[in-house]
Amino acid sequence: MKHLLSIIKRFSMPLYFTFSLSPLLADWKPSDIANAAKWQIHKTTSYDPSYVSLDYPGGDIALEKGVCTDVVIRALRKATGIDLQRLVHEDMKTHFSQYPKIWGLKRPDKNIDHRRVPNTNEEN
């Protein structure tokens, strides 16, 4: 749980994206988000970084699979209603040049950008 809280704190700071989650999280306790992440234990059991076409906004891959960011994305949605898919996609549409150029994309992709750790991590 300590690691999850540190991830959530990192999301509260502006990193590559130009928005901050802090104002959106003002009415929520970190334990609410951590409990929503813990709810996924034994449900999200398969690591799967595959590209999947998602609904937008509010898209998600099957609960049984995903990567670390999927756990955080789901926890934020379940505990707070915050849609990181929409927030990251809208920010990338406006500030695309500020994001990593690892995948050779020419524009944002609502299906995967929010799931890619380097897009939310200033160290990469």
N, C-alpha and C positions, 0 to 999 in steps of 0.2 A: 504494500500500500504506500510506503514511503516513496518508492520510485514513481508511482502513478501521480502522487501529489507534486513531485518535482516536475513531471511532464506538464501537468496542468498549469503550474506556475510559469513555466516557459511559454505556454500558449498565451498567457496574460501579458506578455511583453511584445512590443512590435519587433518582429524579426524580419523576414523577407517581406511579409505582408505589411501593409502600411496602417492597418487598423489594430486596435488593441481590444482584447476580450475583457479587460478589466471592468469597463463600465457595464458590459453585458452580464458579467458575473457578480455584480455588486450585491444582488439579493440572494445569492446562493452560497452555501457553505461548501468548502472543498470536500467535506465528508459526503455531501449529496452526490457529487460527481464520482467520488471514489466508490461509493456504494453502487452506483449505476454501472461502473466498470466491473465491480466484483460480481454483479448479477450475471455477467457473461461467462464466469468461470464454469467449466464443464459444458458450456453451450458453444462457444467459439473454440473449436478443438483442432482445426486444421489451418496451418500456415499456408496462405495462398496469395501471392502477389500478382496474380493474373490480371490482365486488362479486361474489364467488363463494361459493357454499355449500361449506364445507370439512368434512372429517372432523374429529372432535375426540376426543381430543387427537391431535397429530401431523399436522394437516391442512396441505396446501400446494397452491398453484396449480401449473399445468404449469411445469416447469423452464424452458421456452423463454421465459416471460414473467414480469413482475412489476415491482415498484418497489424502491427502494433498501433498504427494510426487509426485503423478501423475501430479498435477498442475505445480509443479516446473520442473519436467522432461519435460513436454510438452513445457513449457515456454522457457527452455534452448534450446530445439530442434528448436522451431519456430524462436527464436530471434538470435540464434548463430550457430545452426547446431551441437551443442555439444550433443552427445548421452551418457547420464548418464548410461543407461542400459549397454552399451558396456564397458564404463570406469570402473564401479563398478564390473562387471563380470570378466573382465580381471585382475583387481587388486585382487579380491578375489581368483582367480585361483592361483595367486602367493603368496598371503599373507593371506590365509584362517585362519590361527591360530590367527591372530590379530583381527578378527571379533567376535561379540557376539555369544555365544553358547546357544541361547535361544530356538531354534527350533529343536535341536538335529540332524542337518544336518551333513553329513560327507564330503560334497563337495559343491561348489557353485551351485546356481540354477539361470540361466539366466532369468527365468520367474518371479522371485519375489524379488531377493536380492536388487535390486535398488529401490524397492517400500517400503522396510521395514525401517522405521525411525531409529530404533536402529543401523542399519548398517551405518548410516551417522551422528550419534549423539554420541559424546564422553562421554556424561553424563550417558549413559545407559550401 
